[in-house]
């Protein structure tokens, strides 16, 4: 698993943000850039064999496609993506250079909005550094 993209403080901030918003339903959290990724959290009851590099590549392309496809539409600016699967959910919060993927058990739309808003604030704050 690649490491070293984030400081320990930034890693703790993302994990704490997710745990606060999602609680025990948090399955995993992964920070990524165009070229690399770092899994920040994986719940103990989950297998450690996910193909994260493929997931990250797909989500990065998905962000770019969605951003381009809906740019200038009456929907407004892109905020985040929720994907629904048989065994959980994935939320992707991304900007032009970095993002966070979070997987969860069942959540409400309000929970997704809360974690997306907090992660967007984190990513926006990093852009100012």
JOTAMO-V849933 format. One record per run of one state. SS is the DSSP state (H for helix, E for strand, - for the rest). FROM is the first residue (numbers start at 1). TO is the last residue. If there is no record, write none. Layout:
ss,from,to
SS,FROM,TO
SS,FROM,TO
This chain:
ss,from,to
-,1,7
H,8,25
E,26,33
-,34,36
E,37,42
-,43,51
H,52,70
-,71,80
E,81,85
-,86,87
E,88,94
-,95,97
E,98,104
-,105,108
H,109,128
-,129,129
